Amino acid sequence: MDIESRKINFVQEFLRLQNEEKITGLEHLLRTKKKDEFEKN
């Protein structure tokens, strides 16, 4: 599966989420990864 398909699938799954804890966890993960990438550069 190419990167564009994976991103579309991820967004579709994210939009289906109903669990607040899972959404909060994914938000935290994204912020952490972005911070790590920023600090790496």
Backbone hydrogen bonds, N-H to C=O, Kabsch-Sander energy under -0.5 kcal/mol:
donor,donor_aa,acceptor,acceptor_aa,energy
6,R,2,D,-2.2
7,K,3,I,-2.4
8,I,4,E,-2.2
9,N,5,S,-2.5
10,F,6,R,-2.4
11,V,7,K,-2.5
12,Q,8,I,-2.5
13,E,9,N,-2.4
14,F,10,F,-2.7
15,L,11,V,-2.5
16,R,12,Q,-1.0
17,L,13,E,-0.8
17,L,14,F,-1.0
20,E,18,Q,-0.6
23,I,19,N,-1.9
24,T,20,E,-2.6
25,G,21,E,-2.3
26,L,22,K,-2.3
27,E,23,I,-2.4
28,H,24,T,-2.4
29,L,25,G,-2.5
30,L,26,L,-2.5
31,R,27,E,-2.4
32,T,28,H,-2.6
33,K,29,L,-2.6
34,K,30,L,-2.5
35,K,31,R,-2.3
36,D,32,T,-2.6
37,E,33,K,-2.4
38,F,34,K,-2.2
39,E,35,K,-2.6
40,K,36,D,-1.8
41,N,37,E,-1.5
